[in-house]
């Protein structure tokens, strides 16, 4: 997801998104170990999305 779209969301929504992405990351890692992962790019996309959201959350906290 783009950072511009993320800035429009509320803090609660962003926190929920982080939790969902962490769950997805967990499942992707298990699939990788089991040899069932077909779309390896998705692991990187999820990891970067988590980083984007956390960056926005921390920036918002510093502004207050």
N, C-alpha and C positions, 0 to 999 in steps of 0.2 A: 504494500500500500504506500502511496506517496505521502510525503511529509505534509504537503499542503492539505490533503484530505484529513490527516490525523489532527492537525491544528484546530479543525472545526469541531472535533469531538470533545465531549466533557471528560473530566478526569476519571470518573467512575467507569465510563465506557472504555477508556484506554487501559485501565487496570484489568478489566474483564478480558480485553483483547490479549493482554500479556499472558494471563492465565491460560487462555485457550491456545495461544501459540506455544506456550511451554508444554502443554499436554501433547500438542501435535509434534513438537520436537522430540519428546520422549518416545512417542510411537514410531516416528521415523528412525530414531536410533535403533530401536528394537528390530525394525524391518531390515535395517542395514546389516545388523549382526546376523540375522536369520537368512540373509541373502535374498529377501523378497522385495527389496527396494528397487523400483524401476526408474523413478525420476529422482536422481541424485541432486539435481539442482534445487529441488524443493527444500532440502536441508539448509542450504545457504540462504535461500529466500526467507525462510522462517527465522533463522538466526539474525539476519539483518533487520527484519521487521521488528523483532523484539528490541534490538538496539535502538532503532529509530524511536520507538514508543518510549523507552526508558529515558532517552535523551530529552524528549519533550517534557516528560514528567519532571525530570530533575531541573530543567530550565524554568518550568513554571513554579517550582518550589523555591528556587533562588530569587525569583522576581518578587515574591510576597514578603 
